[in-house]
């Protein structure tokens, strides 16, 4: 486990830098970002992704299942002299805005969909639409399941946390390796939960159609933009022909960017 997973302030600052340098420019290709724009992040964690939006004049909100993460979001925002509307709870139970003016121009969901149980993914995305204004955009990003660390094994503490593709091993072998690595029961349970809720490119695009979203754009990253902060690696887009080959591209895509709108 890297220090950034323990030092949440460092994680907040790194997320903020990635959001400013990559998410904001990407969103500006499709919508206005600035004063008066309402932005909400679903699964906001400590809120790092939202700080650049606030600094650009947006009204920012965030919801996360973890009460502790929301407390950290409020703390870190105050430390920056910023103000955000943060709340903890289950997004599926969150009350939908009652009027168009209370809805949002931009919805963010970064590295969240792969944690949502398979049977709840469709209700989750459908509920997101209820928070979107008529012309709102929905930016969704996630790691392809079959990429080297798509199983999130990096959250472990033993040698297995540094091994790529081990999440693709048969379940008994994967569990044996995690135990051999000294991972505790809680970590193993979380890793197997992610294995069950995995997100692949083809499955996500099928889900998007089922939920009546229109896909405006997608970008497959060979080197995740966040790796610049984490490892000092220059982000690189996955190029054709690999990016065009279904299933194969999952092995090479460390982050998928999707820009979605409500279907007409």
Helices and strands as residue ranges (DSSP letters): G 3-5, H 8-18, I 19-23, H 24-28, E 38-42, H 48-55, E 59-64, H 67-79, E 85-88, G 91-93, G 100-102, E 104-110, G 113-115, H 118-129, E 132-142, G 153-155, G 159-162, G 166-168, H 171-180, H 185-197, H 201-210, E 213-223, H 227-231, E 236-237, G 242-244, G 248-251, E 255-262
